[in-house]
Amino acid sequence: MIRTLKFVCSECGQEFVPEGEVHYRDNYLSSNIRDTKFICPACIRAWEAKWQIKYAAFAEEDYVLTVTIELEDGSIYENLDCTPIEETETVVVGEDIPLAAQKLLYEIYTVWDQKRKQNTLKDCTFNDEFMRTTFSCETYGGEKYENIAFRFTMKGQLETEKPVPDYIEEQIIDAYKIYEAQNNLE
C-alpha cells in the first residue's frame, strides 16, 4: 500500500514541501516516523539567521569547559557546556546551533586556547650527568630553554644557571617531581 506523508513544521505548524533536504529534530525515545519533528526550510533559514555570533567567551573550571555566547540579536546564552572537536573543527554545545556557528566557535576557541596555553610547558626533558642536571623545555607560546642547569636548595627552592620566568620555574618543579617519581631518583 502506498501512503502519503504530509510534512508539518514542528516549529511554525505550517505544511511544507522539502527543498532537497529534510530537516528534523532527533527524538531518541521514538522510532515511529509519525513522531518525527520536521522543520520547514523557512524555519531553518530563520534559525541559521538567528545564530549570528557577536561574541563568545570560553572558560574552564574543574576540567569543565563552558562558553557564553552573545548573538547579534542580543540573545545571551551563558555557561553552556561545550566540547571542541578537532576532527571536524567544530564546538558542540548544549543547544542546537547551525554548523556555521559551530565552526566559528571553534575558531574563537582555538585563539582562546592558544592564549591560555602560551605560558604552559608543551614539553620538558631532563638530562642527568655527573653532578649536573639540566632541563630543556618549550611552551605552547614558543618560548624555548635549552640545557639549563638547575638544583634545589636546602629550602627546596629551584636555582637555575640562567634566569627563567617564575611561571616556567613552577612548571619545572612539578615536572621534575614527576620525573623523579618515574625514575626513583631520590
OpenMM code with the backbone's topology and positions (N, CA, C; nanometers):
from openmm import Vec3, app, unit

residues = "MET ILE ARG THR LEU LYS PHE VAL CYS SER GLU CYS GLY GLN GLU PHE VAL PRO GLU GLY GLU VAL HIS TYR ARG ASP ASN TYR LEU SER SER ASN ILE ARG ASP THR LYS PHE ILE CYS PRO ALA CYS ILE ARG ALA TRP GLU ALA LYS TRP GLN ILE LYS TYR ALA ALA PHE ALA GLU GLU ASP TYR VAL LEU THR VAL THR ILE GLU LEU GLU ASP GLY SER ILE TYR GLU ASN LEU ASP CYS THR PRO ILE GLU GLU THR GLU THR VAL VAL VAL GLY GLU ASP ILE PRO LEU ALA ALA GLN LYS LEU LEU TYR GLU ILE TYR THR VAL TRP ASP GLN LYS ARG LYS GLN ASN THR LEU LYS ASP CYS THR PHE ASN ASP GLU PHE MET ARG THR THR PHE SER CYS GLU THR TYR GLY GLY GLU LYS TYR GLU ASN ILE ALA PHE ARG PHE THR MET LYS GLY GLN LEU GLU THR GLU LYS PRO VAL PRO ASP TYR ILE GLU GLU GLN ILE ILE ASP ALA TYR LYS ILE TYR GLU ALA GLN ASN ASN LEU GLU".split()
positions = [
    Vec3(0.0842, -0.1174, 0.0000),
    Vec3(0.0000, 0.0000, 0.0000),
    Vec3(0.0891, 0.1243, 0.0000),
    Vec3(0.0600, 0.2165, -0.0844),
    Vec3(0.1328, 0.3423, -0.0917),
    Vec3(0.0622, 0.4419, -0.0013),
    Vec3(0.1420, 0.5111, 0.0784),
    Vec3(0.0859, 0.6091, 0.1716),
    Vec3(0.1452, 0.7459, 0.1415),
    Vec3(0.0815, 0.8458, 0.1931),
    Vec3(0.1279, 0.9834, 0.1754),
    Vec3(0.1701, 1.0383, 0.3109),
    Vec3(0.2806, 1.1082, 0.3087),
    Vec3(0.3289, 1.1718, 0.4315),
    Vec3(0.3265, 1.3224, 0.4097),
    Vec3(0.2468, 1.3915, 0.4892),
    Vec3(0.2435, 1.5378, 0.4811),
    Vec3(0.3469, 1.5910, 0.5799),
    Vec3(0.4266, 1.6851, 0.5338),
    Vec3(0.5269, 1.7456, 0.6195),
    Vec3(0.4663, 1.8673, 0.6873),
    Vec3(0.4662, 1.8640, 0.8208),
    Vec3(0.4169, 1.9758, 0.9007),
    Vec3(0.5330, 2.0200, 0.9893),
    Vec3(0.5652, 2.1471, 0.9838),
    Vec3(0.6779, 2.2010, 1.0606),
    Vec3(0.6446, 2.1984, 1.2101),
    Vec3(0.7357, 2.1431, 1.2875),
    Vec3(0.7152, 2.1367, 1.4326),
    Vec3(0.7404, 2.2721, 1.4988),
    Vec3(0.7998, 2.3664, 1.4254),
    Vec3(0.8266, 2.4991, 1.4802),
    Vec3(0.7093, 2.5951, 1.4555),
    Vec3(0.6688, 2.6064, 1.3288),
    Vec3(0.5649, 2.7050, 1.2942),
    Vec3(0.4280, 2.6434, 1.2694),
    Vec3(0.4208, 2.5099, 1.2573),
    Vec3(0.2927, 2.4419, 1.2384),
    Vec3(0.2403, 2.4411, 1.0951),
    Vec3(0.3140, 2.4958, 1.0009),
    Vec3(0.2699, 2.5033, 0.8613),
    Vec3(0.3116, 2.3775, 0.7847),
    Vec3(0.2267, 2.3382, 0.6874),
    Vec3(0.2656, 2.2323, 0.5947),
    Vec3(0.3701, 2.2884, 0.5005),
    Vec3(0.4624, 2.2006, 0.4572),
    Vec3(0.5664, 2.2473, 0.3651),
    Vec3(0.6092, 2.1344, 0.2734),
    Vec3(0.6764, 2.1735, 0.1657),
    Vec3(0.7353, 2.0784, 0.0723),
    Vec3(0.8871, 2.0905, 0.0901),
    Vec3(0.9551, 1.9794, 0.1178),
    Vec3(1.1005, 1.9864, 0.1380),
    Vec3(1.1727, 2.0392, 0.0149),
    Vec3(1.2852, 2.1077, 0.0393),
    Vec3(1.3673, 2.1652, -0.0681),
    Vec3(1.4996, 2.0901, -0.0775),
    Vec3(1.4961, 1.9672, -0.1208),
    Vec3(1.6206, 1.8913, -0.1376),
    Vec3(1.6643, 1.8176, -0.0127),
    Vec3(1.6500, 1.8769, 0.1030),
    Vec3(1.6854, 1.8142, 0.2296),
    Vec3(1.5649, 1.8211, 0.3218),
    Vec3(1.5554, 1.7231, 0.4099),
    Vec3(1.4507, 1.7253, 0.5113),
    Vec3(1.5201, 1.7460, 0.6453),
    Vec3(1.4820, 1.8511, 0.7155),
    Vec3(1.5377, 1.8785, 0.8474),
    Vec3(1.4404, 1.8280, 0.9534),
    Vec3(1.4953, 1.7668, 1.0560),
    Vec3(1.4116, 1.7169, 1.1650),
    Vec3(1.4909, 1.7202, 1.2946),
    Vec3(1.4190, 1.7188, 1.4044),
    Vec3(1.4798, 1.7187, 1.5369),
    Vec3(1.4869, 1.5734, 1.5839),
    Vec3(1.6053, 1.5319, 1.6323),
    Vec3(1.6216, 1.3956, 1.6815),
    Vec3(1.5274, 1.3684, 1.7977),
    Vec3(1.4698, 1.2477, 1.7967),
    Vec3(1.3868, 1.2023, 1.9069),
    Vec3(1.4305, 1.0591, 1.9358),
    Vec3(1.5125, 1.0424, 2.0366),
    Vec3(1.5697, 0.9117, 2.0672),
    Vec3(1.4708, 0.8197, 2.1387),
    Vec3(1.3553, 0.8730, 2.1790),
    Vec3(1.2574, 0.7929, 2.2505),
    Vec3(1.1604, 0.7220, 2.1569),
    Vec3(1.1591, 0.7589, 2.0297),
    Vec3(1.0611, 0.7026, 1.9377),
    Vec3(1.1289, 0.6576, 1.8097),
    Vec3(1.0773, 0.5496, 1.7537),
    Vec3(1.1268, 0.5040, 1.6238),
    Vec3(1.0160, 0.5115, 1.5192),
    Vec3(0.9066, 0.5765, 1.5520),
    Vec3(0.7921, 0.5895, 1.4625),
    Vec3(0.8045, 0.7203, 1.3840),
    Vec3(0.7921, 0.7129, 1.2534),
    Vec3(0.8083, 0.8320, 1.1694),
    Vec3(0.7027, 0.9382, 1.2009),
    Vec3(0.5859, 0.8958, 1.2504),
    Vec3(0.4815, 0.9931, 1.2836),
    Vec3(0.5231, 1.0840, 1.3980),
    Vec3(0.6173, 1.0385, 1.4799),
    Vec3(0.6632, 1.1184, 1.5937),
    Vec3(0.7802, 1.2102, 1.5584),
    Vec3(0.8262, 1.2036, 1.4337),
    Vec3(0.9402, 1.2852, 1.3914),
    Vec3(0.8995, 1.4322, 1.3863),
    Vec3(0.9863, 1.5180, 1.4386),
    Vec3(0.9619, 1.6627, 1.4413),
    Vec3(1.0337, 1.7264, 1.3226),
    Vec3(0.9602, 1.7413, 1.2119),
    Vec3(1.0164, 1.8014, 1.0909),
    Vec3(1.0211, 1.9532, 1.1064),
    Vec3(1.1155, 2.0151, 1.0348),
    Vec3(1.1301, 2.1610, 1.0396),
    Vec3(1.1347, 2.2116, 0.8954),
    Vec3(1.0520, 2.3116, 0.8664),
    Vec3(1.0415, 2.3627, 0.7296),
    Vec3(1.1647, 2.4468, 0.6923),
    Vec3(1.1901, 2.4627, 0.5627),
    Vec3(1.3045, 2.5425, 0.5175),
    Vec3(1.3028, 2.6864, 0.5699),
    Vec3(1.1857, 2.7480, 0.5802),
    Vec3(1.1789, 2.8862, 0.6294),
    Vec3(1.2244, 2.8935, 0.7757),
    Vec3(1.1841, 2.7979, 0.8578),
    Vec3(1.2262, 2.7975, 0.9990),
    Vec3(1.3752, 2.7667, 1.0121),
    Vec3(1.4261, 2.6817, 0.9230),
    Vec3(1.5705, 2.6536, 0.9240),
    Vec3(1.6480, 2.7800, 0.8884),
    Vec3(1.6035, 2.8520, 0.7880),
    Vec3(1.6716, 2.9775, 0.7499),
    Vec3(1.6650, 3.0785, 0.8643),
    Vec3(1.5509, 3.0872, 0.9324),
    Vec3(1.5372, 3.1794, 1.0462),
    Vec3(1.6306, 3.1385, 1.1596),
    Vec3(1.6413, 3.0093, 1.1845),
    Vec3(1.7300, 2.9571, 1.2896),
    Vec3(1.8766, 2.9888, 1.2570),
    Vec3(1.9156, 2.9664, 1.1315),
    Vec3(2.0524, 2.9973, 1.0904),
    Vec3(2.0803, 3.1471, 1.0992),
    Vec3(1.9809, 3.2294, 1.0626),
    Vec3(1.9984, 3.3748, 1.0707),
    Vec3(2.0094, 3.4211, 1.2159),
    Vec3(1.9369, 3.3566, 1.3054),
    Vec3(1.9418, 3.3936, 1.4475),
    Vec3(2.0806, 3.3686, 1.5062),
    Vec3(2.1464, 3.2609, 1.4660),
    Vec3(2.2734, 3.2210, 1.5268),
    Vec3(2.3931, 3.2913, 1.4632),
    Vec3(2.3862, 3.4233, 1.4568),
    Vec3(2.4992, 3.5050, 1.4141),
    Vec3(2.5727, 3.5477, 1.5408),
    Vec3(2.6867, 3.4879, 1.5641),
    Vec3(2.7596, 3.5095, 1.6896),
    Vec3(2.8302, 3.6443, 1.6872),
    Vec3(2.8008, 3.7244, 1.7884),
    Vec3(2.8648, 3.8545, 1.8053),
    Vec3(2.9875, 3.8401, 1.8950),
    Vec3(2.9754, 3.7579, 1.9984),
    Vec3(3.0813, 3.7453, 2.0989),
    Vec3(3.0702, 3.6079, 2.1638),
    Vec3(3.1844, 3.5466, 2.1934),
    Vec3(3.1861, 3.4194, 2.2658),
    Vec3(3.3049, 3.4197, 2.3600),
    Vec3(3.2814, 3.3768, 2.4837),
    Vec3(3.3872, 3.3711, 2.5844),
    Vec3(3.3900, 3.2307, 2.6447),
    Vec3(3.5061, 3.1675, 2.6344),
    Vec3(3.5237, 3.0339, 2.6895),
    Vec3(3.5814, 3.0435, 2.8300),
    Vec3(3.5493, 2.9438, 2.9125),
    Vec3(3.6046, 2.9348, 3.0475),
    Vec3(3.6163, 2.7873, 3.0830),
    Vec3(3.7160, 2.7574, 3.1662),
    Vec3(3.7324, 2.6199, 3.2133),
    Vec3(3.7489, 2.6223, 3.3640),
    Vec3(3.6699, 2.5398, 3.4305),
    Vec3(3.6796, 2.5278, 3.5752),
    Vec3(3.6594, 2.3822, 3.6115),
    Vec3(3.7521, 2.3282, 3.6892),
    Vec3(3.7457, 2.1874, 3.7303),
    Vec3(3.7287, 2.0951, 3.6097),
    Vec3(3.8031, 2.1210, 3.5044),
    Vec3(3.8046, 2.0401, 3.3818),
    Vec3(3.6723, 2.0426, 3.3053),
    Vec3(3.5856, 2.1381, 3.3357),
    Vec3(3.4598, 2.1539, 3.2622),
    Vec3(3.4719, 2.2799, 3.1773),
    Vec3(3.4576, 2.2630, 3.0472),
    Vec3(3.4684, 2.3740, 2.9536),
    Vec3(3.3289, 2.4286, 2.9253),
    Vec3(3.3144, 2.5606, 2.9378),
    Vec3(3.1870, 2.6254, 2.9087),
    Vec3(3.2116, 2.7439, 2.8156),
    Vec3(3.1026, 2.7896, 2.7538),
    Vec3(3.1102, 2.9067, 2.6681),
    Vec3(2.9865, 2.9930, 2.6928),
    Vec3(3.0081, 3.1234, 2.6945),
    Vec3(2.8983, 3.2191, 2.6983),
    Vec3(2.8942, 3.2849, 2.5614),
    Vec3(2.7764, 3.2838, 2.5005),
    Vec3(2.7612, 3.3329, 2.3639),
    Vec3(2.6617, 3.4482, 2.3612),
    Vec3(2.7013, 3.5564, 2.2937),
    Vec3(2.6086, 3.6659, 2.2668),
    Vec3(2.5855, 3.6692, 2.1159),
    Vec3(2.4579, 3.6704, 2.0775),
    Vec3(2.4226, 3.6744, 1.9356),
    Vec3(2.3996, 3.8178, 1.8902),
    Vec3(2.4025, 3.8380, 1.7609),
    Vec3(2.3806, 3.9713, 1.7044),
    Vec3(2.2441, 4.0283, 1.7430),
    Vec3(2.1456, 3.9423, 1.7655),
    Vec3(2.0120, 3.9906, 1.8032),
    Vec3(2.0005, 4.0251, 1.9516),
    Vec3(2.1121, 4.0111, 2.0258),
    Vec3(2.1128, 4.0453, 2.1676),
    Vec3(2.0893, 3.9278, 2.2615),
    Vec3(2.0531, 3.8116, 2.2081),
    Vec3(2.0337, 3.6926, 2.2915),
    Vec3(2.1667, 3.6517, 2.3542),
    Vec3(2.1589, 3.6099, 2.4808),
    Vec3(2.2793, 3.5650, 2.5507),
    Vec3(2.2540, 3.4254, 2.6065),
    Vec3(2.3471, 3.3364, 2.5801),
    Vec3(2.3446, 3.2001, 2.6330),
    Vec3(2.4664, 3.1866, 2.7236),
    Vec3(2.4411, 3.1732, 2.8533),
    Vec3(2.5516, 3.1738, 2.9496),
    Vec3(2.5920, 3.0337, 2.9920),
    Vec3(2.7221, 3.0159, 3.0037),
    Vec3(2.7833, 2.8953, 3.0588),
    Vec3(2.7287, 2.7654, 3.0004),
    Vec3(2.7251, 2.7587, 2.8683),
    Vec3(2.6839, 2.6354, 2.8025),
    Vec3(2.7997, 2.5353, 2.8080),
    Vec3(2.7726, 2.4132, 2.8513),
    Vec3(2.8748, 2.3099, 2.8417),
    Vec3(2.9105, 2.2945, 2.6946),
    Vec3(3.0381, 2.2752, 2.6679),
    Vec3(3.0783, 2.2628, 2.5280),
    Vec3(3.1954, 2.1669, 2.5135),
    Vec3(3.2098, 2.1153, 2.3926),
    Vec3(3.3185, 2.0233, 2.3604),
    Vec3(3.3749, 2.0593, 2.2242),
    Vec3(3.5012, 2.1012, 2.2184),
    Vec3(3.5646, 2.1239, 2.0878),
    Vec3(3.5992, 1.9893, 2.0245),
    Vec3(3.5712, 1.9761, 1.8966),
    Vec3(3.6013, 1.8524, 1.8249),
    Vec3(3.6997, 1.8864, 1.7142),
    Vec3(3.8229, 1.8460, 1.7348),
    Vec3(3.9318, 1.8836, 1.6445),
    Vec3(3.9122, 1.8270, 1.5040),
    Vec3(3.8629, 1.7024, 1.4936),
    Vec3(3.8497, 1.6372, 1.3628),
    Vec3(3.7561, 1.7145, 1.2702),
    Vec3(3.6494, 1.7717, 1.3239),
    Vec3(3.5527, 1.8437, 1.2407),
    Vec3(3.5663, 1.9952, 1.2531),
    Vec3(3.6583, 2.0389, 1.3404),
    Vec3(3.6798, 2.1810, 1.3677),
    Vec3(3.5487, 2.2503, 1.4034),
    Vec3(3.4786, 2.1896, 1.4988),
    Vec3(3.3532, 2.2440, 1.5486),
    Vec3(3.3547, 2.2424, 1.7005),
    Vec3(3.2649, 2.3198, 1.7596),
    Vec3(3.2409, 2.3152, 1.9037),
    Vec3(3.0949, 2.2787, 1.9217),
    Vec3(3.0710, 2.1685, 1.9909),
    Vec3(2.9354, 2.1238, 2.0189),
    Vec3(2.8961, 2.1797, 2.1548),
    Vec3(2.7780, 2.2393, 2.1616),
    Vec3(2.7289, 2.2976, 2.2867),
    Vec3(2.5948, 2.2350, 2.3236),
    Vec3(2.5444, 2.2718, 2.4386),
    Vec3(2.4187, 2.2181, 2.4881),
    Vec3(2.2961, 2.2806, 2.4249),
    Vec3(2.3068, 2.3375, 2.3089),
    Vec3(2.1964, 2.3966, 2.2319),
    Vec3(2.2120, 2.3504, 2.0878),
    Vec3(2.1005, 2.3419, 2.0176),
    Vec3(2.1082, 2.3152, 1.8739),
    Vec3(2.1548, 2.4436, 1.8064),
    Vec3(2.2712, 2.4366, 1.7429),
    Vec3(2.3187, 2.5534, 1.6694),
    Vec3(2.3666, 2.5082, 1.5314),
    Vec3(2.3569, 2.5946, 1.4317),
    Vec3(2.3976, 2.5585, 1.2951),
    Vec3(2.5466, 2.5262, 1.2864),
    Vec3(2.5797, 2.4487, 1.1851),
    Vec3(2.7183, 2.4095, 1.1629),
    Vec3(2.8097, 2.5308, 1.1471),
    Vec3(2.7658, 2.6343, 1.0777),
    Vec3(2.8485, 2.7542, 1.0582),
    Vec3(2.8825, 2.8178, 1.1932),
    Vec3(2.7874, 2.8212, 1.2854),
    Vec3(2.8124, 2.8772, 1.4189),
    Vec3(2.9074, 2.7875, 1.4974),
    Vec3(2.8938, 2.6559, 1.4824),
    Vec3(2.9849, 2.5627, 1.5500),
    Vec3(3.1283, 2.5824, 1.5019),
    Vec3(3.1432, 2.6062, 1.3716),
    Vec3(3.2770, 2.6278, 1.3153),
    Vec3(3.3359, 2.7612, 1.3611),
    Vec3(3.2533, 2.8652, 1.3679),
    Vec3(3.3002, 2.9939, 1.4171),
    Vec3(3.3408, 2.9824, 1.5639),
    Vec3(3.2638, 2.9102, 1.6428),
    Vec3(3.3005, 2.8881, 1.7833),
    Vec3(3.4355, 2.8171, 1.7935),
    Vec3(3.4627, 2.7237, 1.7026),
    Vec3(3.5914, 2.6536, 1.7048),
    Vec3(3.7064, 2.7502, 1.6776),
    Vec3(3.6872, 2.8419, 1.5836),
    Vec3(3.7915, 2.9416, 1.5564),
    Vec3(3.8171, 3.0273, 1.6805),
    Vec3(3.7103, 3.0708, 1.7458),
    Vec3(3.7234, 3.1518, 1.8678),
    Vec3(3.7890, 3.0697, 1.9779),
    Vec3(3.7488, 2.9434, 1.9900),
    Vec3(3.8066, 2.8536, 2.0903),
    Vec3(3.9565, 2.8355, 2.0676),
    Vec3(3.9972, 2.8166, 1.9433),
    Vec3(4.1385, 2.7942, 1.9114),
    Vec3(4.2242, 2.9122, 1.9556),
    Vec3(4.1774, 3.0332, 1.9293),
    Vec3(4.2507, 3.1541, 1.9710),
    Vec3(4.2569, 3.1602, 2.1243),
    Vec3(4.1437, 3.1349, 2.1912),
    Vec3(4.1383, 3.1369, 2.3379),
    Vec3(4.2309, 3.0311, 2.3969),
    Vec3(4.2268, 2.9108, 2.3412),
    Vec3(4.3073, 2.8004, 2.3933),
    Vec3(4.4566, 2.8280, 2.3754),
    Vec3(4.4938, 2.8830, 2.2619),
    Vec3(4.6355, 2.9151, 2.2377),
    Vec3(4.6838, 3.0215, 2.3361),
    Vec3(4.6022, 3.1234, 2.3581),
    Vec3(4.6385, 3.2293, 2.4526),
    Vec3(4.6498, 3.1731, 2.5946),
    Vec3(4.5556, 3.0845, 2.6295),
    Vec3(4.5542, 3.0243, 2.7636),
    Vec3(4.6776, 2.9383, 2.7862),
    Vec3(4.7210, 2.8699, 2.6818),
    Vec3(4.8330, 2.7770, 2.6951),
    Vec3(4.9685, 2.8401, 2.6673),
    Vec3(4.9743, 2.9633, 2.6226),
    Vec3(5.1005, 3.0179, 2.5740),
    Vec3(5.2140, 3.0102, 2.6750),
    Vec3(5.1852, 3.0179, 2.8040),
    Vec3(5.2898, 3.0097, 2.9055),
    Vec3(5.2994, 2.8713, 2.9691),
    Vec3(5.2285, 2.7749, 2.9116),
    Vec3(5.2286, 2.6388, 2.9650),
    Vec3(5.3316, 2.5558, 2.8901),
    Vec3(5.4014, 2.4706, 2.9640),
    Vec3(5.5007, 2.3852, 2.9007),
    Vec3(5.4354, 2.2854, 2.8066),
    Vec3(5.4874, 2.2820, 2.6873),
    Vec3(5.4421, 2.1868, 2.5871),
    Vec3(5.5201, 2.0572, 2.6041),
    Vec3(5.6484, 2.0712, 2.6285),
    Vec3(5.7315, 1.9549, 2.6584),
    Vec3(5.8480, 1.9966, 2.7463),
    Vec3(5.9010, 1.8986, 2.8158),
    Vec3(6.0126, 1.9243, 2.9064),
    Vec3(6.0913, 1.7950, 2.9211),
    Vec3(6.2220, 1.8050, 2.9014),
    Vec3(6.3080, 1.6877, 2.9189),
    Vec3(6.4182, 1.7209, 3.0179),
    Vec3(6.4606, 1.6181, 3.0889),
    Vec3(6.5682, 1.6335, 3.1865),
    Vec3(6.6847, 1.5457, 3.1443),
    Vec3(6.8061, 1.5939, 3.1759),
    Vec3(6.9271, 1.5185, 3.1460),
    Vec3(7.0129, 1.5153, 3.2716),
    Vec3(7.0400, 1.3954, 3.3202),
    Vec3(7.1233, 1.3786, 3.4388),
    Vec3(7.2623, 1.3360, 3.3963),
    Vec3(7.3603, 1.4174, 3.4316),
    Vec3(7.5006, 1.3836, 3.4099),
    Vec3(7.5676, 1.3869, 3.5459),
    Vec3(7.6914, 1.3512, 3.5528),
    Vec3(7.7615, 1.3523, 3.6795),
    Vec3(7.7643, 1.4941, 3.7370),
    Vec3(7.7010, 1.5127, 3.8517),
    Vec3(7.6996, 1.6391, 3.9268),
    Vec3(7.6326, 1.7536, 3.8497),
    Vec3(7.5526, 1.7190, 3.7482),
    Vec3(7.4858, 1.8250, 3.6711),
    Vec3(7.3548, 1.7706, 3.6146),
    Vec3(7.2473, 1.8414, 3.6475),
    Vec3(7.1159, 1.8074, 3.5929),
    Vec3(7.0664, 1.9278, 3.5151),
    Vec3(7.0180, 1.9021, 3.3947),
    Vec3(6.9706, 2.0116, 3.3099),
    Vec3(6.8280, 1.9827, 3.2626),
    Vec3(6.7614, 2.0886, 3.2200),
    Vec3(6.6311, 2.0720, 3.1563),
    Vec3(6.6303, 2.1488, 3.0254),
    Vec3(6.5500, 2.0994, 2.9344),
    Vec3(6.5191, 2.1682, 2.8095),
    Vec3(6.3676, 2.1656, 2.7984),
    Vec3(6.3104, 2.2805, 2.7648),
    Vec3(6.1644, 2.2851, 2.7580),
    Vec3(6.1193, 2.3871, 2.6552),
    Vec3(5.9912, 2.3738, 2.6185),
    Vec3(5.9288, 2.4677, 2.5260),
    Vec3(5.7845, 2.4885, 2.5700),
    Vec3(5.7380, 2.6132, 2.5609),
    Vec3(5.5987, 2.6434, 2.5942),
    Vec3(5.5147, 2.6383, 2.4668),
    Vec3(5.3833, 2.6338, 2.4840),
    Vec3(5.2936, 2.6394, 2.3680),
    Vec3(5.3089, 2.7726, 2.2950),
    Vec3(5.3513, 2.8761, 2.3658),
    Vec3(5.3718, 3.0072, 2.3044),
    Vec3(5.5021, 3.0180, 2.2269),
    Vec3(5.5872, 2.9124, 2.2311),
    Vec3(5.7104, 2.9116, 2.1533),
    Vec3(5.8371, 2.9467, 2.2296),
    Vec3(5.8260, 2.9787, 2.3598),
    Vec3(5.9477, 3.0054, 2.4381),
    Vec3(6.0269, 2.8757, 2.4527),
    Vec3(6.1594, 2.8846, 2.4331),
    Vec3(6.2440, 2.7656, 2.4444),
    Vec3(6.3580, 2.7930, 2.5409),
    Vec3(6.3886, 2.6931, 2.6192),
    Vec3(6.5021, 2.6970, 2.7110),
    Vec3(6.5770, 2.5661, 2.6906),
    Vec3(6.7072, 2.5772, 2.6572),
    Vec3(6.7864, 2.4587, 2.6236),
    Vec3(6.8979, 2.4365, 2.7253),
    Vec3(6.9089, 2.3149, 2.7728),
    Vec3(7.0181, 2.2696, 2.8614),
    Vec3(7.0488, 2.3677, 2.9743),
    Vec3(6.9471, 2.4030, 3.0508),
    Vec3(6.9639, 2.4918, 3.1661),
    Vec3(6.9932, 2.4062, 3.2885),
    Vec3(7.1107, 2.4256, 3.3460),
    Vec3(7.1455, 2.3510, 3.4681),
    Vec3(7.0641, 2.4062, 3.5844),
    Vec3(7.0265, 2.3168, 3.6769),
    Vec3(6.9492, 2.3605, 3.7933),
    Vec3(6.9795, 2.2709, 3.9119),
    Vec3(6.9398, 2.3198, 4.0279),
    Vec3(6.9492, 2.2412, 4.1508),
    Vec3(6.8453, 2.2934, 4.2481),
    Vec3(6.8191, 2.2147, 4.3498),
    Vec3(6.7272, 2.2568, 4.4550),
    Vec3(6.8074, 2.2928, 4.5787),
    Vec3(6.7739, 2.4053, 4.6409),
    Vec3(6.8417, 2.4481, 4.7635),
    Vec3(6.7913, 2.3638, 4.8797),
    Vec3(6.8521, 2.3844, 4.9962),
    Vec3(6.8099, 2.3121, 5.1167),
    Vec3(6.6646, 2.3446, 5.1516),
    Vec3(6.6185, 2.4598, 5.1114),
    Vec3(6.4795, 2.5000, 5.1387),
    Vec3(6.3839, 2.4486, 5.0310),
    Vec3(6.4343, 2.3757, 4.9326),
    Vec3(6.3500, 2.3210, 4.8273),
    Vec3(6.3216, 2.4177, 4.7146),
    Vec3(6.3953, 2.5286, 4.7106),
    Vec3(6.3746, 2.6257, 4.6042),
    Vec3(6.4620, 2.5913, 4.4841),
    Vec3(6.4099, 2.6204, 4.3672),
    Vec3(6.4806, 2.5919, 4.2436),
    Vec3(6.5779, 2.7047, 4.2121),
    Vec3(6.7030, 2.6681, 4.1819),
    Vec3(6.8019, 2.7639, 4.1333),
    Vec3(6.8452, 2.7195, 3.9950),
    Vec3(6.8480, 2.8144, 3.9010),
    Vec3(6.8884, 2.7822, 3.7641),
    Vec3(7.0117, 2.8634, 3.7274),
    Vec3(7.0927, 2.8082, 3.6368),
    Vec3(7.2152, 2.8784, 3.5972),
    Vec3(7.1843, 3.0028, 3.5156),
    Vec3(7.0734, 3.0037, 3.4457),
    Vec3(7.0276, 3.1203, 3.3711),
    Vec3(6.8876, 3.1528, 3.4207),
    Vec3(6.8533, 3.2802, 3.4297),
    Vec3(6.7194, 3.3148, 3.4796),
    Vec3(6.6084, 3.2658, 3.3853),
    Vec3(6.5032, 3.2157, 3.4461),
    Vec3(6.3827, 3.1774, 3.3728),
    Vec3(6.2642, 3.2394, 3.4459),
    Vec3(6.1552, 3.2682, 3.3754),
    Vec3(6.0385, 3.3286, 3.4400),
    Vec3(5.9803, 3.2381, 3.5499),
    Vec3(5.9146, 3.3001, 3.6465),
    Vec3(5.8558, 3.2261, 3.7585),
    Vec3(5.7585, 3.1188, 3.7115),
    Vec3(5.6767, 3.1505, 3.6103),
    Vec3(5.5785, 3.0521, 3.5649),
    Vec3(5.6466, 2.9293, 3.5051),
    Vec3(5.7665, 2.9456, 3.4502),
    Vec3(5.8430, 2.8314, 3.3996),
    Vec3(5.9007, 2.7536, 3.5171),
    Vec3(5.9556, 2.8248, 3.6155),
    Vec3(6.0126, 2.7579, 3.7332),
    Vec3(5.9107, 2.6677, 3.8014),
    Vec3(5.7899, 2.7189, 3.8206),
    Vec3(5.6852, 2.6403, 3.8873),
    Vec3(5.6555, 2.5121, 3.8104),
    Vec3(5.6504, 2.5212, 3.6803),
    Vec3(5.6205, 2.4027, 3.5997),
    Vec3(5.7389, 2.3062, 3.5956),
    Vec3(5.8612, 2.3596, 3.5993),
    Vec3(5.9799, 2.2743, 3.6029),
    Vec3(5.9812, 2.1945, 3.7325),
    Vec3(5.9482, 2.2594, 3.8436),
    Vec3(5.9435, 2.1902, 3.9733),
    Vec3(5.8439, 2.0744, 3.9662),
    Vec3(5.7246, 2.1004, 3.9159),
    Vec3(5.6231, 1.9951, 3.9049),
    Vec3(5.6695, 1.8831, 3.8110),
    Vec3(5.7260, 1.9207, 3.6973),
    Vec3(5.7718, 1.8210, 3.6003),
    Vec3(5.8851, 1.7369, 3.6580),
    Vec3(5.9744, 1.8006, 3.7344),
    Vec3(6.0863, 1.7255, 3.7908),
    Vec3(6.0395, 1.6285, 3.8982),
    Vec3(5.9384, 1.6666, 3.9737),
    Vec3(5.8828, 1.5738, 4.0743),
    Vec3(5.8291, 1.4486, 4.0053),
    Vec3(5.7622, 1.4669, 3.8937),
    Vec3(5.7104, 1.3521, 3.8181),
    Vec3(5.8255, 1.2698, 3.7620),
    Vec3(5.9261, 1.3389, 3.7096),
    Vec3(6.0441, 1.2722, 3.6547),
    Vec3(6.1129, 1.1885, 3.7627),
    Vec3(6.1291, 1.2469, 3.8801),
    Vec3(6.1910, 1.1742, 3.9921),
    Vec3(6.1094, 1.0505, 4.0291),
    Vec3(5.9795, 1.0676, 4.0389),
    Vec3(5.8929, 0.9555, 4.0764),
    Vec3(5.9005, 0.8427, 3.9738),
    Vec3(5.9066, 0.8781, 3.8461),
    Vec3(5.9135, 0.7765, 3.7409),
    Vec3(6.0473, 0.7064, 3.7381),
    Vec3(6.1522, 0.7771, 3.7796),
    Vec3(6.2868, 0.7206, 3.7712),
    Vec3(6.3465, 0.6871, 3.9078),
    Vec3(6.2669, 0.7017, 4.0137),
    Vec3(6.3130, 0.6734, 4.1507),
    Vec3(6.4481, 0.7359, 4.1810),
    Vec3(6.4585, 0.8668, 4.1604),
    Vec3(6.5850, 0.9378, 4.1744),
    Vec3(6.6002, 1.0063, 4.3092),
    Vec3(6.5828, 0.9651, 4.4137),
    Vec3(6.5931, 1.0477, 4.5331),
    Vec3(6.7227, 1.0364, 4.6020),
] * unit.nanometer
topology = app.Topology()
chain = topology.addChain("A")
for resn in residues:
    res = topology.addResidue(resn, chain)
    for name in ("N", "CA", "C"):
        topology.addAtom(name, app.Element.getBySymbol(name[0]), res)
